[in-house]
Amino acid sequence: MPAAVVDSPGRLADVLAVREVDGSEAPGAGEVVVRMPASTVHLSDEVAVSGAYGTRTSFPPVPGFDGVGVIEAAGPGVPAVTTVDRFRRPGVRAVVVRAATSAIGGHLAELLTERGVAPVGVVRGTPGRTVAEPSRWRAVLRTNEPGWRERLRALTGPRGTDVTYDRVGGESGADVCALTSGDGVFVHYGLLSGTPLPAHRFTEAGGARVELSRLRATVHGDGR
């Protein structure tokens, strides 16, 4: 099958080559075979290919963090649940999704509403950026507008958010984490702000449990 392969670190246009590679075998335990009708190479791939994550990127990788895939075969032991199902315990009603205008934010909203939960979206308020499908959101709050924390508290109630999906981090991430219920979970899977979530959010007594989910580690830890 054809694959875009990078043999060594460097500028994407210089080191990327398309060539034939061995096709997938029958999936083993915990594995799936995914047919990719469409895939793309974008900024995240460019950063990884440049060698910026030297200790975490093994060459030759096949770049392509984003794409459209169809699972065609599954091996034994593959979980039947998605990231949404994993954290959507009985009684969960108040869910927040940060970076709601992103593609992943839209996917989370779709999966949540299919399961009867309309999430609250939190965005930076970048001009011209809107959520893909407004009907899937209970509300969309902008962190560049005064009073967004108070409005979020009013929407989620006094106990706070049951589940928060965060791919931003930074101080605003800490603010949203603080508004997550003490028996809730803060799923931290990205760092768009470029600033880490404050360390005390991982350890403070009575705070929400912080779960780390690193897509890059999963992608580069698996084979083609």
DRENDO-1510 file (C-alpha; in Angstrom, 1 decimal, always signed):
<recs>
REC; n; res; u; v; w
REC; 1; MET; +0.0; +0.0; +0.0 .
REC; 2; PRO; +1.2; +3.6; -0.5 .
REC; 3; ALA; +2.5; +5.6; +2.4 .
REC; 4; ALA; +4.1; +8.9; +3.0 .
REC; 5; VAL; +7.4; +8.0; +4.8 .
REC; 6; VAL; +10.1; +10.1; +6.4 .
REC; 7; ASP; +13.5; +8.5; +6.8 .
REC; 8; SER; +15.3; +11.2; +8.7 .
REC; 9; PRO; +14.6; +14.5; +10.5 .
REC; 10; GLY; +14.4; +17.6; +8.4 .
REC; 11; ARG; +12.2; +20.1; +6.5 .
REC; 12; LEU; +9.1; +18.3; +5.5 .
REC; 13; ALA; +9.3; +19.1; +1.8 .
REC; 14; ASP; +12.8; +17.7; +1.7 .
REC; 15; VAL; +12.4; +14.5; +3.6 .
REC; 16; LEU; +8.9; +13.3; +2.8 .
REC; 17; ALA; +8.6; +10.6; +0.1 .
REC; 18; VAL; +5.6; +8.5; -1.0 .
REC; 19; ARG; +6.4; +4.8; -1.6 .
REC; 20; GLU; +4.9; +1.3; -1.4 .
REC; 21; VAL; +5.1; -0.4; +2.0 .
REC; 22; ASP; +3.9; -3.8; +3.2 .
REC; 23; GLY; +0.2; -4.0; +3.8 .
REC; 24; SER; -1.4; -4.7; +7.2 .
REC; 25; GLU; -1.6; -8.3; +8.4 .
REC; 26; ALA; -4.5; -9.7; +10.5 .
REC; 27; PRO; -4.7; -7.6; +13.7 .
REC; 28; GLY; -3.2; -9.0; +16.8 .
REC; 29; ALA; -4.4; -8.6; +20.4 .
REC; 30; GLY; -5.5; -5.0; +21.1 .
REC; 31; GLU; -5.0; -4.0; +17.4 .
REC; 32; VAL; -7.3; -2.9; +14.6 .
REC; 33; VAL; -6.9; -2.5; +10.9 .
REC; 34; VAL; -8.1; +0.9; +9.7 .
REC; 35; ARG; -8.7; +1.7; +6.0 .
REC; 36; MET; -7.9; +5.4; +5.4 .
REC; 37; PRO; -10.0; +6.9; +2.7 .
REC; 38; ALA; -8.4; +10.3; +3.4 .
REC; 39; SER; -5.4; +11.5; +5.3 .
REC; 40; THR; -3.4; +14.7; +5.6 .
REC; 41; VAL; +0.1; +15.9; +6.7 .
REC; 42; HIS; -0.2; +19.1; +8.6 .
REC; 43; LEU; +1.6; +21.4; +11.2 .
REC; 44; SER; +1.8; +18.8; +14.0 .
REC; 45; ASP; +3.4; +16.3; +11.6 .
REC; 46; GLU; +5.8; +19.0; +10.4 .
REC; 47; VAL; +7.0; +19.7; +13.9 .
REC; 48; ALA; +7.5; +16.1; +14.7 .
REC; 49; VAL; +9.4; +15.4; +11.4 .
REC; 50; SER; +11.7; +18.4; +12.0 .
REC; 51; GLY; +13.2; +16.5; +14.9 .
REC; 52; ALA; +11.8; +18.8; +17.6 .
REC; 53; TYR; +10.7; +15.7; +19.6 .
REC; 54; GLY; +13.9; +13.8; +19.1 .
REC; 55; THR; +13.5; +11.6; +22.2 .
REC; 56; ARG; +9.9; +10.7; +21.3 .
REC; 57; THR; +10.0; +10.2; +17.5 .
REC; 58; SER; +11.5; +7.1; +16.0 .
REC; 59; PHE; +12.4; +7.2; +12.4 .
REC; 60; PRO; +11.1; +6.3; +9.9 .
REC; 61; PRO; +7.6; +7.4; +11.0 .
REC; 62; VAL; +4.6; +7.7; +8.7 .
REC; 63; PRO; +3.2; +11.2; +9.4 .
REC; 64; GLY; -0.5; +11.8; +9.4 .
REC; 65; PHE; -2.1; +12.7; +12.7 .
REC; 66; ASP; -5.4; +13.5; +11.1 .
REC; 67; GLY; -7.6; +11.6; +8.7 .
REC; 68; VAL; -10.8; +9.7; +8.0 .
REC; 69; GLY; -10.6; +6.0; +8.8 .
REC; 70; VAL; -12.9; +3.0; +8.8 .
REC; 71; ILE; -12.1; +0.0; +11.1 .
REC; 72; GLU; -12.2; -3.1; +8.9 .
REC; 73; ALA; -10.9; -5.7; +11.4 .
REC; 74; ALA; -10.3; -5.9; +15.1 .
REC; 75; GLY; -8.2; -8.3; +17.1 .
REC; 76; PRO; -9.0; -9.8; +20.5 .
REC; 77; GLY; -9.1; -7.5; +23.5 .
REC; 78; VAL; -9.9; -4.2; +21.6 .
REC; 79; PRO; -12.0; -2.0; +23.9 .
REC; 80; ALA; -15.5; -1.3; +22.5 .
REC; 81; VAL; -15.7; +2.1; +24.1 .
REC; 82; THR; -14.5; +5.6; +22.9 .
REC; 83; THR; -12.8; +8.3; +25.0 .
REC; 84; VAL; -16.3; +9.7; +25.5 .
REC; 85; ASP; -17.7; +6.3; +26.9 .
REC; 86; ARG; -14.7; +5.9; +29.2 .
REC; 87; PHE; -15.5; +8.9; +31.2 .
REC; 88; ARG; -19.3; +9.1; +30.8 .
REC; 89; ARG; -20.2; +7.3; +34.0 .
REC; 90; PRO; -23.9; +7.0; +35.0 .
REC; 91; GLY; -25.3; +10.4; +36.0 .
REC; 92; VAL; -22.9; +12.5; +34.0 .
REC; 93; ARG; -24.7; +15.5; +32.7 .
REC; 94; ALA; -22.4; +18.5; +32.9 .
REC; 95; VAL; -19.6; +18.2; +30.3 .
REC; 96; VAL; -17.2; +20.9; +29.1 .
REC; 97; VAL; -15.1; +20.8; +25.9 .
REC; 98; ARG; -12.4; +23.3; +25.4 .
REC; 99; ALA; -11.2; +24.4; +21.9 .
REC; 100; ALA; -14.7; +23.8; +20.8 .
REC; 101; THR; -14.1; +25.2; +17.3 .
REC; 102; SER; -11.4; +22.5; +16.6 .
REC; 103; ALA; -12.1; +19.4; +14.6 .
REC; 104; ILE; -11.6; +17.2; +17.7 .
REC; 105; GLY; -14.0; +19.5; +19.7 .
REC; 106; GLY; -16.6; +18.9; +17.0 .
REC; 107; HIS; -16.1; +15.2; +17.1 .
REC; 108; LEU; -16.5; +15.1; +20.9 .
REC; 109; ALA; -19.7; +17.2; +20.7 .
REC; 110; GLU; -21.1; +14.7; +18.1 .
REC; 111; LEU; -20.3; +11.7; +20.2 .
REC; 112; LEU; -21.7; +13.3; +23.4 .
REC; 113; THR; -25.0; +14.4; +21.9 .
REC; 114; GLU; -25.5; +11.0; +20.4 .
REC; 115; ARG; -25.3; +9.8; +24.0 .
REC; 116; GLY; -27.8; +12.3; +25.3 .
REC; 117; VAL; -25.3; +14.9; +26.7 .
REC; 118; ALA; -25.1; +18.4; +25.2 .
REC; 119; PRO; -21.7; +19.8; +26.2 .
REC; 120; VAL; -20.7; +23.4; +27.0 .
REC; 121; GLY; -18.0; +24.6; +24.7 .
REC; 122; VAL; -15.2; +27.0; +25.8 .
REC; 123; VAL; -13.2; +28.9; +23.1 .
REC; 124; ARG; -10.7; +31.8; +23.0 .
REC; 125; GLY; -13.1; +33.9; +20.9 .
REC; 126; THR; -10.9; +34.2; +17.8 .
REC; 127; PRO; -12.7; +36.4; +15.2 .
REC; 128; GLY; -14.2; +34.3; +12.5 .
REC; 129; ARG; -14.0; +31.0; +14.3 .
REC; 130; THR; -17.3; +29.3; +15.2 .
REC; 131; VAL; -18.3; +25.8; +16.2 .
REC; 132; ALA; -19.1; +23.5; +13.3 .
REC; 133; GLU; -22.6; +22.6; +14.4 .
REC; 134; PRO; -24.2; +25.0; +17.0 .
REC; 135; SER; -27.1; +22.7; +17.7 .
REC; 136; ARG; -24.8; +20.1; +19.3 .
REC; 137; TRP; -23.8; +22.6; +22.1 .
REC; 138; ARG; -25.6; +23.6; +25.2 .
REC; 139; ALA; -23.7; +26.9; +25.1 .
REC; 140; VAL; -20.4; +28.3; +23.9 .
REC; 141; LEU; -18.4; +30.6; +26.1 .
REC; 142; ARG; -15.5; +32.8; +25.1 .
REC; 143; THR; -12.6; +33.3; +27.5 .
REC; 144; ASN; -11.8; +36.8; +26.0 .
REC; 145; GLU; -15.1; +38.0; +27.4 .
REC; 146; PRO; -15.5; +39.1; +31.0 .
REC; 147; GLY; -17.6; +36.9; +33.3 .
REC; 148; TRP; -17.1; +33.6; +31.4 .
REC; 149; ARG; -16.2; +31.8; +34.6 .
REC; 150; GLU; -19.3; +32.9; +36.3 .
REC; 151; ARG; -21.5; +31.9; +33.3 .
REC; 152; LEU; -19.8; +28.5; +33.2 .
REC; 153; ARG; -20.5; +28.0; +36.9 .
REC; 154; ALA; -24.2; +29.0; +36.3 .
REC; 155; LEU; -24.5; +26.5; +33.5 .
REC; 156; THR; -22.9; +23.5; +35.3 .
REC; 157; GLY; -24.4; +24.1; +38.8 .
REC; 158; PRO; -22.8; +24.5; +42.2 .
REC; 159; ARG; -21.1; +21.1; +42.2 .
REC; 160; GLY; -19.2; +21.9; +39.0 .
REC; 161; THR; -18.5; +20.0; +35.8 .
REC; 162; ASP; -18.6; +16.2; +35.7 .
REC; 163; VAL; -16.1; +15.8; +32.8 .
REC; 164; THR; -13.9; +18.4; +31.2 .
REC; 165; TYR; -12.0; +17.8; +27.9 .
REC; 166; ASP; -9.1; +20.2; +27.7 .
REC; 167; ARG; -6.5; +20.6; +24.9 .
REC; 168; VAL; -5.3; +24.1; +25.9 .
REC; 169; GLY; -3.6; +24.0; +29.3 .
REC; 170; GLY; -2.3; +27.2; +30.8 .
REC; 171; GLU; -4.0; +29.4; +33.3 .
REC; 172; SER; -7.4; +29.3; +31.6 .
REC; 173; GLY; -7.1; +25.5; +31.7 .
REC; 174; ALA; -6.4; +25.8; +35.5 .
REC; 175; ASP; -9.5; +27.9; +35.8 .
REC; 176; VAL; -11.7; +25.4; +34.0 .
REC; 177; CYS; -10.1; +22.6; +36.1 .
REC; 178; ALA; -11.0; +24.5; +39.2 .
REC; 179; LEU; -14.7; +24.5; +38.0 .
REC; 180; THR; -14.7; +20.7; +37.6 .
REC; 181; SER; -16.3; +18.7; +40.4 .
REC; 182; GLY; -14.1; +17.2; +43.1 .
REC; 183; ASP; -15.4; +13.7; +42.0 .
REC; 184; GLY; -15.2; +14.6; +38.3 .
REC; 185; VAL; -12.4; +14.2; +35.8 .
REC; 186; PHE; -10.3; +16.7; +33.8 .
REC; 187; VAL; -9.1; +15.0; +30.6 .
REC; 188; HIS; -6.0; +16.8; +29.5 .
REC; 189; TYR; -5.0; +15.9; +26.0 .
REC; 190; GLY; -3.3; +18.9; +24.4 .
REC; 191; LEU; -1.3; +22.1; +25.0 .
REC; 192; LEU; -2.5; +24.7; +22.4 .
REC; 193; SER; -1.6; +27.5; +24.8 .
REC; 194; GLY; +2.0; +26.4; +24.9 .
REC; 195; THR; +1.9; +26.7; +28.7 .
REC; 196; PRO; +1.6; +23.7; +31.0 .
REC; 197; LEU; -1.3; +23.2; +33.4 .
REC; 198; PRO; -0.1; +24.4; +36.8 .
REC; 199; ALA; +1.4; +21.5; +38.7 .
REC; 200; HIS; -0.8; +21.9; +41.8 .
REC; 201; ARG; -3.9; +21.0; +39.7 .
REC; 202; PHE; -2.5; +17.4; +39.6 .
REC; 203; THR; -2.1; +17.0; +43.4 .
REC; 204; GLU; -4.4; +19.3; +45.3 .
REC; 205; ALA; -6.7; +17.7; +47.8 .
REC; 206; GLY; -10.4; +17.7; +46.9 .
REC; 207; GLY; -9.7; +18.7; +43.3 .
REC; 208; ALA; -10.8; +16.9; +40.1 .
REC; 209; ARG; -8.9; +13.9; +38.9 .
REC; 210; VAL; -6.6; +14.8; +36.0 .
REC; 211; GLU; -6.2; +12.2; +33.3 .
REC; 212; LEU; -3.5; +12.7; +30.7 .
REC; 213; SER; -4.1; +11.5; +27.1 .
REC; 214; ARG; -1.2; +11.9; +24.7 .
REC; 215; LEU; -2.1; +11.3; +21.1 .
REC; 216; ARG; +1.4; +11.7; +19.9 .
REC; 217; ALA; +2.7; +9.0; +22.2 .
REC; 218; THR; +0.0; +6.6; +20.8 .
REC; 219; VAL; +0.7; +7.5; +17.1 .
REC; 220; HIS; +4.5; +7.2; +17.3 .
REC; 221; GLY; +4.4; +4.2; +19.6 .
REC; 222; ASP; +2.5; +2.0; +17.1 .
REC; 223; GLY; +3.5; +0.6; +13.7 .
REC; 224; ARG; +2.4; +1.8; +10.3 .
</recs>
